[in-house]
Amino acid sequence: MSELRALCFDVFGTVVDWRGSLIAQARSLGDHKGIAADWERLVDQWRAGYHPSMERVRKGEVPWTALDSLHRETLDRLLGELGIDGLDEADREWLNLGWHRLSPWPDSVAGLTRLKQKYIIATLSNGNVRLLVDMAKGAGLPWDTVLSAELVHRYKPDPLTYRLAIECLGMGEPGAVMMVAAHNSDLVNAASHGMQTAFVARPLEYGPGQSRDTAPEHQFTLVARDFEELARKLGA
């Protein structure tokens, strides 16, 4: 791996705990407003709407729409479907911006800090730029830069998203960039463009009953239990 110069990270689930963070924020809002609701169900269904909402953009059914707006459309629909009343516009906007305030997994900041000493580290996420920047500032994520699907108006796994990382960070050399993710499909797509790959399992991403992405299902360049082990295996 002497050619490796940069690491790109999937963010939601790989670097940050979206589920635990959003449930905590929603419960806090509910307590403040005196609203009793199944906040776990809301968050799980909110995330379940993530890929279908982006697929509408991928298929051209709607024009390019940033993830913040897709999240808000899904949230408004679910609040109605689940009968959660009493949230005004400011409450809904605060809850939607919860994606900007996600907390990192315990090993994320320390592992990224180690990796940054030897490699360029960046996001490669479907999150929009402002979301990723706000998250980095709030969670202390030490990115060298943020690469977002918003920059090419295409959502992963569109080839343009992976080419963005290769062109920007690998200077056109796919093998100079490693994709790091907790999701097998993301890594398979990255590898199809010549990128190196690292699988880091996050077995609690979807809660205690998680049944997918609990282990690598393909031959990846590296497998690590967390970012600290990834840094050790990469000599950082």
C-alpha positions in Angstrom: 0.0 0.0 0.0 2.9 2.3 -0.6 0.8 4.2 -3.2 -1.9 5.0 -0.7 -2.2 8.8 -0.1 -5.7 9.5 1.0 -8.6 7.9 2.9 -12.2 8.7 2.2 -14.8 7.9 4.8 -18.5 7.2 4.5 -19.9 9.2 7.4 -23.5 8.2 8.5 -23.0 5.0 10.5 -19.3 4.7 9.8 -18.0 7.8 11.6 -21.0 8.9 13.6 -23.9 7.2 15.4 -26.9 8.7 13.6 -29.5 6.5 15.4 -28.4 7.1 19.0 -27.8 10.8 18.3 -31.2 11.4 16.7 -33.2 9.4 19.2 -31.6 11.4 22.1 -32.3 14.7 20.4 -35.9 13.8 19.5 -36.6 12.6 23.1 -35.1 15.9 24.4 -37.4 17.9 22.2 -40.4 15.7 23.2 -39.7 16.2 26.9 -39.3 20.0 26.3 -42.6 20.1 24.4 -44.5 17.6 26.6 -45.0 15.3 23.6 -45.0 11.5 24.2 -44.1 9.6 21.1 -42.3 6.5 19.8 -39.1 8.5 18.9 -37.2 5.3 18.1 -39.8 4.3 15.5 -39.6 7.8 14.1 -35.9 7.8 13.7 -35.8 4.2 12.3 -38.4 5.1 9.7 -36.7 8.4 8.9 -33.5 6.5 8.1 -35.5 3.9 6.1 -36.6 6.8 3.9 -33.0 7.8 3.2 -32.4 5.6 0.1 -35.8 5.8 -1.4 -35.7 9.6 -1.3 -32.3 9.7 -3.0 -33.5 7.1 -5.6 -36.1 9.6 -6.8 -33.2 12.0 -7.5 -31.1 9.3 -9.1 -33.9 8.3 -11.5 -34.6 11.9 -12.5 -38.1 11.9 -11.0 -37.2 15.1 -9.1 -34.3 17.6 -9.9 -31.2 17.6 -7.8 -32.2 18.1 -4.1 -29.7 18.3 -1.2 -30.0 15.8 1.6 -31.2 18.4 4.1 -34.3 18.9 2.0 -34.9 15.2 1.4 -34.6 14.6 5.1 -37.1 17.4 5.8 -39.6 16.0 3.3 -39.4 12.6 4.9 -39.7 14.0 8.4 -42.8 16.0 7.7 -44.4 12.9 6.1 -43.6 10.7 9.0 -44.8 13.1 11.7 -48.2 13.0 10.0 -48.2 9.3 9.5 -47.2 8.6 13.1 -49.6 11.1 14.5 -46.9 13.2 16.3 -48.5 16.6 16.8 -47.4 19.8 18.6 -44.2 20.6 16.7 -44.1 24.0 15.1 -41.9 25.0 12.2 -38.9 25.9 14.5 -39.2 22.5 16.2 -39.3 20.7 12.9 -36.3 22.6 11.6 -34.3 22.0 14.8 -35.1 18.3 14.6 -34.1 18.1 10.9 -30.8 19.8 11.6 -30.2 17.0 14.1 -28.3 15.4 11.2 -25.8 18.2 11.5 -25.3 17.4 15.2 -24.6 13.7 15.2 -22.1 12.3 17.7 -19.0 10.2 16.7 -18.4 6.7 17.7 -16.0 6.5 20.7 -13.0 5.6 18.5 -13.7 8.0 15.6 -11.9 11.2 16.7 -8.8 9.5 18.1 -8.5 7.1 15.1 -9.0 9.9 12.6 -6.4 12.1 14.4 -3.9 9.3 14.1 -4.6 8.6 10.4 -4.4 12.3 9.6 -0.8 12.3 10.7 0.1 10.1 7.7 -2.7 10.4 5.2 -5.1 13.0 3.8 -8.5 12.2 5.4 -11.8 13.3 3.9 -15.5 12.5 3.8 -17.1 11.0 0.8 -20.7 11.2 1.8 -24.2 11.8 0.5 -24.6 14.5 3.1 -24.5 18.1 1.8 -21.5 20.3 2.4 -22.9 22.4 5.2 -24.2 19.3 7.0 -20.7 17.8 6.9 -19.0 21.0 8.0 -21.4 21.6 10.9 -21.0 18.0 12.0 -17.2 18.2 11.9 -17.2 21.3 14.0 -19.6 20.0 16.5 -18.1 16.5 16.8 -14.5 17.5 16.5 -13.9 15.5 13.4 -10.5 16.5 12.0 -11.1 16.3 8.3 -8.6 17.7 5.8 -11.5 18.4 3.5 -15.1 17.4 2.9 -16.2 15.7 -0.3 -19.9 15.6 -0.8 -22.3 14.2 -3.4 -23.6 17.8 -3.6 -20.4 18.8 -5.4 -21.3 16.6 -8.4 -25.1 16.6 -8.0 -25.1 12.8 -7.9 -25.7 10.5 -5.0 -23.6 7.4 -4.3 -23.3 4.9 -5.8 -23.2 7.1 -9.0 -19.7 6.7 -10.5 -19.2 10.5 -10.4 -19.1 10.5 -6.6 -16.2 8.0 -6.5 -14.5 9.7 -9.4 -14.7 12.9 -7.4 -12.5 11.4 -4.7 -10.1 9.8 -7.1 -9.6 13.0 -9.1 -9.4 15.3 -6.1 -7.3 13.2 -3.7 -5.6 10.6 -5.8 -4.8 12.9 -8.7 -6.4 10.4 -11.1 -4.9 7.3 -9.5 -7.7 5.2 -8.0 -5.3 3.0 -5.9 -4.0 6.1 -4.1 -7.4 6.5 -2.4 -9.0 4.1 0.1 -12.7 4.1 0.8 -13.5 3.4 4.5 -17.1 2.3 5.3 -19.2 0.1 7.6 -21.3 -0.8 4.6 -20.4 -3.6 2.2 -22.2 -2.1 -0.8 -20.4 1.2 -0.6 -17.0 -0.6 -0.6 -18.0 -2.9 -3.5 -18.8 0.2 -5.5 -15.6 1.9 -4.6 -13.6 -1.1 -5.5 -15.2 -1.3 -8.9 -13.5 2.1 -9.6 -10.1 0.8 -8.5 -10.1 2.3 -5.0 -8.7 0.4 -2.1 -11.2 -0.5 0.6 -11.4 -0.9 4.4 -14.4 -2.4 6.2 -15.0 -1.3 9.8 -18.0 -2.9 11.3 -20.5 -0.8 13.3 -22.8 -3.6 14.7 -25.0 -1.1 16.6 -25.6 1.3 13.8 -29.2 0.1 13.4 -29.7 -0.7 17.0 -29.3 -3.9 19.0 -31.2 -6.1 16.5 -29.0 -5.2 13.5 -28.8 -7.9 11.0 -26.9 -6.4 8.0 -23.3 -5.2 7.6 -22.2 -6.9 10.8 -19.2 -8.4 9.0 -17.4 -8.1 5.6 -19.1 -10.0 2.9 -16.4 -9.5 0.2 -12.7 -9.4 -0.1 -11.6 -5.9 0.9 -8.1 -4.5 1.2 -8.4 -4.3 5.0 -10.8 -5.2 7.8 -10.6 -3.5 11.2 -12.7 -3.5 14.3 -12.4 0.3 14.7 -10.5 3.3 13.5 -7.7 2.8 16.1 -7.0 -0.6 14.6 -7.3 0.8 11.1 -4.7 3.4 12.0 -2.4 0.7 13.4 -2.7 -1.5 10.3 -1.9 1.5 8.1 1.1 2.4 10.2 -0.3 5.6 11.6 
